[in-house]
Amino acid sequence: MNSENRNAAIRTFQHPARLLPLAFLLAILLGTALLMLPAARPGPEGASLLAAAFTATSAVTVTGLAVQDTGTYWSGFGQAVIVALSQLGGLGIMSGATLLGMLVTRRLSLSTRLLAQAEIRVLALGDVLAVLRLILLMALCVEAATALVLALRLHLGHGLGWAEALWSGTFHAVGAFNNAGFSLYPDGLTRFAADPLVLLPLMLAVTVGGLGFPVVAELLRAPSRLSLHSRLTLLGTAGLLLLGTLGVLAFEWNNPGTLGRLEAIPRLLGAAFHTVMTRSGGFNAVDTGQMTPGSLVLSYLLMLIGGGSAGTAGGIRVTTFLVLGLIVWAEVRGDPDVTAFGRRIPVDLQRQALTVATLAATTVALATLALLAMTDQPADVLLFEVISAFATVGLSTGITGTLPPAAQVLLMLLMFVGRVGTVTIVTALALRGARRLYRYPEERPIVG
């Protein structure tokens, strides 16, 4: 390969839209190799290739789906690898998405860059290292505080020894902030369904990680001057939490397999906890497989919407969902512009939102059809599994480990595409270089 071809290949892989998937793929391969080591399992036999690859993919993409019980199948070393991969995936997603946003603004003119900086108010155009340091500091502070509260509660309230309590607290704290719903307990967190001192810290950590770094940074620096992105994210997060909690309460109040066995206040807590975890957290305090069809459908919607952009949550993102709603509202009202909070949303961003949502819906539909052909599981259960994998949520009705190998491989692909796909697509659209210098004549097809 001559120097010109070599430089062209380097430039190809340096493109952010190609570099991000490659980095995640390499992390998954490394995690798979580590989990296949004999030390990763308690006993003489190592993990199977499929179990190691599935777990590594789930950890790096901060999903939390598992084909084996995390607490018993993996040794302390294996669990530490899962924690490390989840941390790497979470921080990589946050910093990667944020820095890709900065790369986009760097390609614009100086005046446009200054306008973008004034609009988002958080991402400085020059000091990349300062941005990364703030992301890392935020992650470590939230995780450390969550781990401490959980460890104290597990030791003082549930009788765990200090070593076990500290490890369990740390494991679940890292998983919560990074929205990776791995649990060391075979029943998830159902044993803590009535314990607010366990569930509330996890809910808070999941919410902070899922809001996204730009929103958290603005709340810390200038809460009185929030950008449109932050306002939409906070409004959407609060609205979905309220509607989701009320919906789960309505569907599960008298269900003895879920909330019906709890007192009134724990029922409210359980409904709120499930709503937060469907936004990408992945922990469960009730048996998801026992939920009513209404709750499953509501969970489909919440999982697919996901959390905030440039954070650890998955889904199409709450801002994408709200932009789509604003487009419909403007069309119904006959408004020429799509607006929110006194700001006009650009047409190219509207098209990006439509693209992301359409591709997500198409991917979910095709994957569900493929799983129906591979298994004899009911369609509603398979749809739940597909959306959970694609939106990197990690909740399951309990069928993940029973699926055939081909179906588990498909879920791995969904986790990978769901985690890196949205950022990659949006970045590729924003960074595309070629612009057509002509326009075709206009003609209107019949719509509706």
C-alpha positions, -999 to 999 in steps of 0.1 A, spaced: 0 0 0 15 33 -11 15 64 11 -14 80 -7 -37 50 -2 -25 46 34 -34 82 41 -68 78 25 -75 47 46 -64 66 78 -87 95 69 -116 71 63 -113 55 97 -107 89 114 -142 100 103 -162 102 135 -191 83 120 -168 53 114 -145 57 144 -172 54 171 -186 20 159 -150 7 155 -140 17 190 -171 0 205 -164 -31 184 -128 -33 197 -140 -29 233 -165 -58 228 -138 -80 214 -115 -72 243 -143 -79 268 -152 -112 252 -116 -123 254 -114 -114 291 -147 -131 300 -135 -163 283 -105 -165 306 -108 -193 332 -106 -168 360 -139 -152 348 -159 -182 360 -160 -200 394 -149 -235 385 -127 -253 361 -147 -245 330 -145 -212 312 -174 -194 297 -188 -203 263 -180 -180 234 -217 -170 230 -221 -162 267 -189 -142 268 -197 -123 236 -233 -116 246 -223 -103 281 -195 -82 267 -218 -66 241 -245 -60 267 -219 -44 291 -201 -22 265 -234 -10 251 -247 -5 287 -277 -26 281 -279 -52 309 -295 -81 291 -279 -114 303 -281 -150 291 -266 -162 324 -271 -152 360 -245 -125 367 -241 -133 404 -235 -170 401 -222 -176 365 -193 -151 367 -166 -150 393 -154 -118 411 -130 -112 383 -157 -117 357 -180 -93 375 -152 -68 377 -148 -71 339 -185 -64 335 -182 -33 357 -152 -21 338 -169 -26 304 -200 -8 316 -179 21 328 -160 22 296 -192 20 275 -209 47 296 -181 72 296 -173 65 260 -209 72 250 -211 104 269 -177 118 259 -180 104 224 -214 120 217 -203 153 233 -170 155 215 -187 145 182 -210 175 188 -179 197 192 -164 183 161 -196 193 142 -194 229 154 -157 230 146 -165 224 109 -187 255 108 -177 291 102 -165 311 132 -197 331 134 -218 300 133 -196 283 159 -200 313 182 -238 312 177 -238 274 185 -217 280 216 -241 307 228 -271 285 221 -259 254 240 -238 273 265 -220 242 277 -196 229 251 -166 251 249 -151 252 215 -115 249 226 -109 230 258 -117 194 250 -97 181 280 -118 203 304 -150 188 289 -137 153 294 -125 160 330 -160 173 339 -177 142 324 -153 120 344 -157 140 376 -195 139 373 -195 101 368 -172 94 397 -191 116 421 -225 102 413 -212 66 414 -193 70 446 -222 87 464 -246 60 452 -223 32 461 -218 45 496 -255 49 503 -262 14 489 -234 -2 509 -246 13 542 -281 2 535 -272 -33 525 -249 -37 556 -271 -20 582 -306 -29 568 -301 -62 551 -273 -79 570 -247 -81 543 -210 -81 554 -190 -50 547 -171 -65 518 -202 -79 501 -222 -47 508 -194 -25 493 -190 -47 462 -227 -49 456 -232 -12 462 -204 -4 438 -215 -29 411 -251 -15 411 -240 21 414 -218 19 383 -245 1 365 -271 27 375 -252 58 364 -242 41 331 -277 28 326 -265 -8 325 -290 -30 343 -268 -59 354 -277 -72 389 -259 -96 412 -292 -111 423 -310 -137 403 -344 -120 409 -331 -86 400 -340 -61 428 -374 -76 436 -362 -83 471 -358 -46 477 -392 -37 462 -404 -20 494 -370 -4 503 -368 32 492 -332 35 505 -321 11 478 -344 20 450 -343 59 453 -305 62 450 -305 39 419 -334 59 404 -314 92 409 -282 78 395 -300 64 364 -318 98 359 -286 118 361 -267 96 337 -297 95 314 -302 132 312 -270 137 293 -239 156 300 -249 189 284 -281 191 305 -263 183 338 -235 208 330 -260 235 323 -279 228 355 -246 231 375 -234 262 357 -264 283 347 -297 268 358 -315 301 351 -304 302 315 -311 268 301 -309 261 264 -337 247 243 -322 213 244 -321 212 282 -356 226 285 -370 199 262 -350 171 279 -361 181 314 -397 187 304 -399 154 285 -382 135 313 -406 148 339 -437 143 317 -428 107 308 -420 99 344 -454 112 356 -474 96 328 -455 63 330 -459 61 368 -496 67 366 -500 42 338 -481 15 356 -501 21 388 -534 18 368 -524 -14 351 -506 -31 380 -524 -19 412 -543 -51 417 -519 -75 400 -506 -99 427 -476 -109 406 -462 -73 406 -474 -43 426 -506 -59 441 -486 -76 468 -472 -44 482 -485 -16 504 -498 16 489 -465 37 492 -443 8 479 -467 5 450 -461 41 441 -424 36 445 -424 5 424 -444 22 396 -420 51 395 -390 28 396 -402 8 367 -409 39 347 -374 53 353 -358 19 345 -377 16 312 -360 49 301 -328 27 299 -318 18 335 -327 -18 331 -331 -28 368 -364 -44 379 -380 -43 413 -410 -63 401 -413 -94 379 -415 -80 344 -428 -113 331 -459 -110 353 -469 -76 341 -502 -70 323 -504 -64 286 -512 -28 292 -480 -23 312 -459 -41 285 -473 -18 258 -466 13 279 -430 -1 285 -426 -5 247 -432 32 243 -410 44 272 -381 21 262 -382 32 226 -382 69 236 -353 65 260 -334 93 278 -315 124 270 -289 129 242 -252 127 249 -258 106 280 -258 70 290 -294 63 281 -306 46 249 -337 49 227 -344 75 200 -339 101 228 -365 122 244 -356 153 224 -362 134 192 -396 123 204 -406 159 214 -393 173 181 -416 148 163 -445 159 184 -437 196 178 -437 189 140 -471 173 142 -484 201 164 -471 228 140 -487 209 110 -520 206 127 -521 243 136 -509 253 101 -478 271 115 -450 277 89 -423 270 115 -418 244 143 -412 263 175 -407 257 212 -400 281 241 -397 310 216 -371 293 194 -375 280 159 -363 244 152 -342 241 120 -356 221 91 -325 199 89 -329 189 125 -365 180 119 -354 157 91 -328 141 114 -354 134 140 -377 119 114 -348 98 100 -338 85 134 -374 76 144 -381 59 111 -350 38 111 -356 28 147 -392 17 140 -381 -2 109 -353 -20 127 -376 -30 156 -402 -43 132 -378 -63 111 -360 -78 141 -393 -88 157 -403 -106 125 -369 -124 124 -373 -135 160 -408 -148 153 -393 -170 126 -366 -183 150 -387 -191 181 -421 -201 192 -424 -173 218 -454 -149 218 -451 -118 197 -456 -94 226 -428 -110 246 -404 -109 216 -413 -73 208 -404 -64 244 -371 -82 241 -363 -65 208 -371 -30 220 -352 -36 252 -321 -47 232 -323 -19 206 -330 8 231 -302 -7 254 -326 -9 283 -318 -44 297 -353 -53 310 -366 -87 301 -396 -109 306 -372 -137 314 -367 -154 280 -332 -141 270 -313 -171 282 -338 -195 267 -336 -181 231 -317 -201 205 -282 -190 197 -292 -173 164 -318 -152 183 -292 -142 209 -268 -131 182 -296 -110 167 -301 -94 201 -263 -87 202 -265 -69 169 -295 -49 181 -277 -38 212 -247 -27 191 -268 -9 165 -290 7 191 -261 21 211 -238 35 183 -263 37 155 -282 69 165 -251 89 172 -234 76 141 -264 84 119 -269 119 132 -231 127 130 -229 114 95 -259 136 85 -244 166 102 -209 161 88 -218 151 52 -197 172 29 -212 170 -5 -240 195 -12 -261 193 -43 -258 225 -63 -291 221 -81 -328 214 -71 -354 194 -90 -388 209 -100 -414 206 -72 -444 182 -75 -468 172 -48 -478 135 -43 -511 128 -24 -505 123 13 -531 106 36 
